[in-house]
Amino acid sequence: MPLSADFARRLLPLLPEVVSGYGTPFHVYDERGIRETHHAMTRAFESAGFRQYFAVKALPNPAVLSLLRSAGSGLDCSSPVELLLATSVGATGADIVFTANNTPPSEYAMARELGALVTLDSPQLLDTLDPLPAVIAFRAAPHGLAAGSVLMGDPVRSKFGVPAGELAGAYRRAKQLGATRFGMHGMTCANELDTKRAIRAAVDLIELAARTAGLAGIAMEYLNIGGGLGIPAHPADAPLDYEAYAGAVTAARDLAFGADGPRILSECGRYVTGPHGVLVSRVMTVSRKGKDVVGLDACMSALMRPAMYGAYHHISLPFATGRRTGRFDVVGPLCENMDKFAVDRLLPEPRVGDIVLVHDTGAHGHAMGFTYNGRLRPAELLLTADDQLVAIRRPETFDDYLATAGWRPLSGLG
């Protein structure tokens, strides 16, 4: 969807000078919008002992993680590097949730040593971790509505979590090994915009947790309902009703466990930062190749979601008002025909040098970047709450590209 009116009002007057002096492409994020979204989530769940843990994978920039930490957010990690990143911005102990899959025991041990809330993806890990984490939480495999997600897979095809029918046995085994504190995790949605479906998926997890706790003879300390809440992509899309979602989830928790039941945690990423970022690029070429094609100086190294998932990202030319409109393919300079931000997109007639905005890149944009073809990842900027533009990651350079290359014989092998 188009960036918010407030973000546009504050950013657009700054863009021509920044583009002229700093160059393109770059991502820019809105501190004010990110903070406001986090606070709105917390207010909606105020009676549920709630805490939101930002999914680091969505936007792993220390400046953004620091501002979320200062707003009260925890951090959700799934790799050692993300754990180190979390600790580098001051997250400690239960400020961190570690949820990974097909993961070496050493990584779980690292998370345990940091005091993180550790989510186990398989009961087999119980035999490899000594001592056990302070709280044992298993990830439930997709079930109920979550089993219909193309991104997560159904119970037969998903690589994630413990099948629902095996959870009680897993918790009983943990209890036999001496565990006394328990939680449950489930990734209940994937980019879900339908409020009723999001509610039903979360309620499925809550009800499963209650049944499992009864069968295993344990008390649940927390329920992590995961992330996966969507943001409107098309301008006509309606946003998810987060207050209704929070109210229904809290009511379901109270019904299943009582008002003093387990705390509710979530680990949203896209929902928190996605709408509050744009990729700023410029038009390099306008040509006719069977259809009208607009070539940008940004490519899949800055945003691969359209090519990878067919994801829709709104595109605008903020300084092209009054021009006739037409349909254009919007592409990048990568040597891949998939390197397209949009196909047959209705736009004002582009001209070489025009500034182009690709919207909703505040999550899974820069983070999913790569360096194929030597197209290096771009800079990241932050529009602060007092309307200053700050560089929070410089563009990559040739030296960065070669930093890990070398000739180092491995002694003792062969």
N, C-alpha and C positions, 0 to 999 in steps of 0.2 A: 504494500500500500504506500501511497505517498508519505514522505516524512511529515511529522506533525507540523501544524501551523506555527507553533512556537519555535521549533527547531529551524524551520525554513526562515522565519522572520529574523532570527539571530545569525544564521549561517550565510544565507545568500548574499547579503551585502559585502561579506568578507571574501567571497570566493574569487572574483576576478583578480584581485591583487595577489591572493595566495597562489592561485594557479599560475599567474605570470611570474612570480618570484620563486616559488617552490617547485613548480613542475607537477606533472601528473604521471601516472595515476596515484591515488592514495585513498585510504579509508578514513572517514572522520566520524567520531562518535559523540553523542550528546550526554554529558554528565548529568544535566538536570533531568532529562527524561529517564535515564537509568535509575537514578535515585528515587524519582517519583513512582516508578513502577514497582520497585522493591518495597517501598513503604506502603503502597496500596495493597500489595499481597499480604503483608504482615498485619495490617489493620483488618482485613477481611477475615482472618483466621484468629483474631485476638483471644478467643475463648478456648482454644484447642491446644494450648501449650506448644504453639507452632513455631517452627523455624525453617526458613528457606535456605538451602545450600546451593549456591550458584554452580552450575556445571562448568568447570574450568575449561573443558574441551571446546565450549562454544566461543570463548573469547579469552585466550590465555595471555593476556597482557597485564603485567604487574600493576600498571597505573589503574586499570579498570578494576582489577581484583582488590586493590587497596581501597578504592572509593566504595566498593560494595562492602568490604569489611568494616569500614567506618560507619556504614549505614546499618550494621548489625547482621549482615549475611554470613553464613558459613560457606564452606567451599566443598564441592563434590569432585573427587579426583578418581582417576582410573588407571594411573601409571605412576612409576617412581618419579618421573620428571614433574608431573603435576603435583605430587606430594611435596617435592622440593620447592616448587613454585609457590604452593600454599604457605609453607613455612617461611619462605622468603618475605612474604608480606604480613607476617605476624600471626598466622593461624596456628593454633595449638590444640592438642587434645580433641575434645568433642566439637571444636570448630570445624573439623574435617570429617567428611564421610568418604570412605574408600570403597568404591563399587567397581569391580573389574570382572573379567571372565577369561577362562583358559590361561590363568595367571600363575607364574612360579610361586611356590611357597615363600621364597625370599621377599617377594614384594608384599605379600600379606604380613610377613613378619615386620617389614619396615613400617607399614601402616600401624600395626599393633604397638610397636615401640614408640611411635609418635603419639599414641593415645587416641588415634582416630576411631570413629565408629566404623567397624569393618563389616562389610557385607560379603558373605561366602556364596560363591556361585555353584558349589557342589559339596555334598556331605563328605566326599573323599578327603577334603582338606582338613577335616577334624583330626585325621591321623597324621598330619604333617606339621601341625602348628603346636608348638610346646614352648611356653604356655599358650593357652587359648586366649583370644581377645577378651577384654572385660565384658563385652556384650556380644552374644552370638546372634547374628541376624543372617537369615538365608534369603536369597533372591528367588521369588516365585517365578517359575516359567510362565510365559504368556498363557492366559486362560480367560474365559469369559469373552468380553468384547476385545480385550487386548490381543486375543488369539487371532483376530481378523486383520491385524496390521500387516501391511506388506513389508514395512521396514523392520518389524521385530520377528515376524514369522509365526506360524501356528505351533502348537505344542510338539508336533512331530518334526517340523523343519527348523525351529528356532535353536540357536546355539546358546541361548541365555537361560540361566536359572534352573531350579529344581522343579520337576513336575509336581503338580498340586497333590497328587496321590502319595507322593513320597515325602512330603514336608513333615508330617507328624513324626515319622520314623527318624528323620534327620534331627529334629529337635529332641526327641527322646534319647538319641545317641549322644547329643551334646550334653544333655542333663546327666547321663551316666558318666561322662568324662569330667564332671564337676562344674559345668556351667550353671550359673544361677540367675543370669540376667539375659533377656532376650528381646529381639526386635524382628521385624519382617520388612522386606523391600519388594516392590514390584514396579516395573516400568509399565504403567497402565495405559499410556497413550503414545502416539507418534504424530506430532504436528496436528493435533486435534482442535478443530474450531467449533464443533457441535457441542454445546454446553451439556445437553442431556447425555450424549455419549461419553463425554469426559467424566461426568458424575457417575454414570453406571459402571464405567471401568474402575474408578476408585472404590466404589461401593463393593464391587466384586472382590477386590483385594481385602477390604476390611472384613467382609463376611468370611473369606477364606482364612484370614488370620484368626478370627474368633473360633472357627471350627477347629483349626489346627491347634490352637492353644488348649482347647478343651480335650482333644484327643491325646495331646502330648503331656497334659498335666503341668502346664507352665503359665506364667503371666507375661504378657507382652508389655515391654516398657515403651516402645515406640513403633509406629507404622510409617514407613517411608513410601509415600505414594508416587515417587519418581518425578519425572518431568513430562515432556511430550505435549504440553499445551501449545496450541498453534497461535500464529499471528495472522491477521488478514493479509493475503498476498495481493489480490485484485482490489482495485479501488472500491468496487461495489460489495466486497465481502464484509459481513458483520463480525465484529470481534466477539470472542468468547466472553460470556458474562461471569467474570471471576468471582464477584460477590455471591452470586447464586451458587456457583461451584463450591466455594468455601463453606457456605451455609449448609449445603446438602451433605458435604463430606463430614462436617462436624456432627450433624444430626445422625448420620449413619454410624459414626464412631460411638456416639452416646447410646444409640439403640443396641449396638452389638456388645458394648463393654461397660456402659454406664458413663456418667459425666466425668468420673475420675479415671477414665480409661487411658490407653496409651497416648503419648504425645503424637501429634501429626507433624511429619517432616516432608519436605519436597525438595527436588533438585532440578528446578527449571533452569534452562540456559537461554534458549531462543526467546522465550516469553519475556525475559527480563531485559535483554540487550538488543534482540533482533531488530525491532522497529527503530532503534535509536542509532542507526549507522547507515551511511551511504558511501558508495564507491564513486569517487570523482574521477572522471576521465575526460578525454578530448577526442574530437573527430579528427582522424588522420586522412581518411579517404571517403569519397562518395562515388559509387560506381554502379553500372548496370551489368549484371552477369546472369541473364535470364530473369532476374528480379533485381530490385533496388537493394543494394548492400551498403551498409555504413560500417566502416572500419574504425575501431577505437584503438587507443594506445594501451588499454587494459585487456587482459585475456584471462584464461582459466586459472593462471597462477594466482590471480587475485580473487576469483570467485568461480568455483567449479560446479556449484549446485545446479545451474541450468543444464549443463552438459551431462552431469552425472545422474540426476534425478528427473530431468525435465521440469525442474522447479521454475515457477513464475516469479520474476522480480520486476516490479514496476520500474519503468525507465522514463526519464523526463529530460528535456532541454530547457532549463529554467530561464534562459535569456533569448529564446526563439519565439516569443509571443507574436501573434499576428501573421505568421506564415501559413501557407497552405499545408494541409496534412496529407500523408500518404502512408503506405505500408512498406516497411523496411525490415530486412534481416540486420541485426546488430551483432557484429562479430569482432574477434580480436586478432592479433598477429601471430598466434601460435600455428605451427605446421600440423594442424589437426582440423578436419572439417567439423568436428564436434565443438570447436571453440566458438560457440555462439551464445550470446546473452539473451537473444530473442529472435523469433522467426515471425515474419509477417506482422510486425508490431506497428500499430497506428501511432505516428509521431509527426510533429512539425517537421517540415523539410530541413534536414540537417545540412550544415555547411562546414567545410574544413575549418578547424579551429574552435568550433562550438564546444562549450562545456556540457558534458553529459553526466547525469546522476543515475546510478543504479541503486535502487532503494532496498531497505531491509537487509543490509549486509552487516548488521551489528552482531551477528552470530553465524558461525560456520562459514565465514567468508575468508578472511586472512588465515584463520586457523587451519583450514583445509588446503591451503596453498601448496604449491610444489614448484620445482625449478626445471621441468622438462624444457628442452629447446634453449636453455639458458635464459628463459624469461623469468627474472628474479621477482621475489615477492615485494610488494610496494610498502610504502610508509603507512603508519597509523597516526592519526591526529586526534586530539580530544578538544571539543568545544566545552570549556569549563562553565561552571554555574555563573561566573561573572563575565562570560562572553569573550574569553581569551582563547585563541587557538594555540595549542601546545603540541609539539611533536612527542609522541610517546613510544614510537618505534621508527627508526630511520629506514629508508629503503635499503634492500640488500645490495651488496656490491660484488664485483668479481673476486675480491679477496675473500668474502664470505663463501662464495661458491667453491673456492679451492681450499678452504680452511681445513677440511678433513682429508684432503688428498695428500698422497705422499708415497714413499717407497721405504717400507720398514719390514725387513725380513723377520719372520717369527722364529726366534731362536728355540731350539729344542724340539722342533717339529720336523717330520719327514725322516 
